[in-house]
Amino acid sequence: MAFLDLTTPPFGGLRPYGGPEPLLSTLPTPGYVIDENRLRENGKRLATLARRTGCKVLLAQKAFSNYDFYPLLSQYLAGTEASGLYEARLGWEEMPGKEVHVFCGAYREDQFEELLRYAGHIVFNSIHQLAKFGPVAKAAGKQVGLRINPECSTQEGHAIYDPCAPGSRMGVTRAVWNREMSPSLLALLDGLHFHTLCEQNSDDLRTTLEAVADKFGDVLPKMRWLNMGGGHHITRPDYDLNTLESCIRHAQDTWGVTVYLEPGEAVALNAGYLVSRVLDIVENGGIRIAILDASAACHMPDVLEMPYQPPILGAVAGGTEGYPYRLAGPTCLAGDVIGDYAFAAPLAAGDLVVFGDMAIYTTCKNNTFNGMPLPDIWTLTGEGVLSPLTQFGYQDFKSRLGRI
Ligand SMILES: *Cc1c(COP(=O)(O)O)cnc(C)c1O
């Protein structure tokens, strides 16, 4: 429940389950709803940060790439960040005229020329890759960067999301830099990039920046820019913007760099819902389990990967008061469990269950395992109207598997 406020639009005053639902009851489920007002609020907060500090904020498309909303977001952002060729092309096509940055763990020779068409800033993950592709990128007039690894873990419990974990392949450590960097390769570099945070506040950025200064402070004055990656939870209500601003100013003043941030989550945080319905209720050992038409494994994979428990409108995550249920998907995966929630009234087949914070790492990450349908996507417009964006069906499942 942490980020959901039932007293404000779009769902304030509506009964979140058990109907009748003026807005949602007619929606075919499962369906994602992207909330334009929330996207706009996030965009404004990021644009204010950019205006106050002079930093540039990019959308990390791997978290949210529903490009119909790029025209809205482009009013507030400097451009997009991509993880490879396809995302770079998407950013170039759908946010025309804006910056396109790309970072990839390793670039492919057969794609690099096409990538140069789309990306203005190309960040390499190793000094080998810098040596292999950097001169070509430079000759094409591109800005060239290198990802560094400050070896500063600030997150606990999520080793899968910690690029500074021991043995990580992400970024060049200072020891490797000292062994492999040459003056001619250094001369290719316009900027450095680090990405070490995940859903974190600015105190962890400050800690990281101290490690960056300690390890790479001598080379930063030679750079034009410093990209501080993503993982900054800037649009979360308790995020400390003052500390972020002082980190940005410190980098600008100390090293004379332009600062880039490339949040994914923060751009679309709390800007989407996954609307589902209860199909059945079963019981095992005193636990009542509601089987939904939405699946953790297919429609919210980070619930299992991260793992985390998403908020549900009108229910208490982990609660035991009232009517507790375990919510689960209809797939054959025993672990397709979303979590335990307490509701104020009993659930029944047909009831709506609305998950919050479902714009990020969902529509761009879902799958059709078990032949599950891809949820349709709806827009909740600024005027409070639900309008269909895309619909999916059997062909979308079949076309990924063979000749149609
Ligand atoms: C994942 C990632 C981001 C975005 O991270 P969020 O946690 O969604 O803000 C930005 N840059 C890079 C290099 C990433 O890998």
PDBQT file of the ligand as one rigid body, heavy atoms in Angstrom, charges set to zero:
ROOT
HETATM    1  C1  LIG A 501      18.302  -0.386 -15.425  1.00  0.00    +0.000 C 
HETATM    2  C2  LIG A 501      19.107   0.764 -15.865  1.00  0.00    +0.000 A 
HETATM    3  C3  LIG A 501      18.602   2.072 -15.744  1.00  0.00    +0.000 A 
HETATM    4  C4  LIG A 501      17.254   2.371 -15.140  1.00  0.00    +0.000 C 
HETATM    5  O1  LIG A 501      17.127   1.873 -13.848  1.00  0.00    +0.000 OA
HETATM    6  P1  LIG A 501      15.820   2.196 -12.955  1.00  0.00    +0.000 P 
HETATM    7  O2  LIG A 501      16.063   1.376 -11.733  1.00  0.00    +0.000 OA
HETATM    8  O3  LIG A 501      14.642   1.719 -13.715  1.00  0.00    +0.000 OA
HETATM    9  O4  LIG A 501      15.801   3.644 -12.694  1.00  0.00    +0.000 OA
HETATM   10  C5  LIG A 501      19.403   3.103 -16.189  1.00  0.00    +0.000 A 
HETATM   11  N1  LIG A 501      20.626   2.878 -16.715  1.00  0.00    +0.000 NA
HETATM   12  C6  LIG A 501      21.134   1.640 -16.855  1.00  0.00    +0.000 A 
HETATM   13  C7  LIG A 501      22.478   1.459 -17.456  1.00  0.00    +0.000 C 
HETATM   14  C8  LIG A 501      20.399   0.548 -16.433  1.00  0.00    +0.000 A 
HETATM   15  O5  LIG A 501      20.911  -0.689 -16.552  1.00  0.00    +0.000 OA
ENDROOT
TORSDOF 0
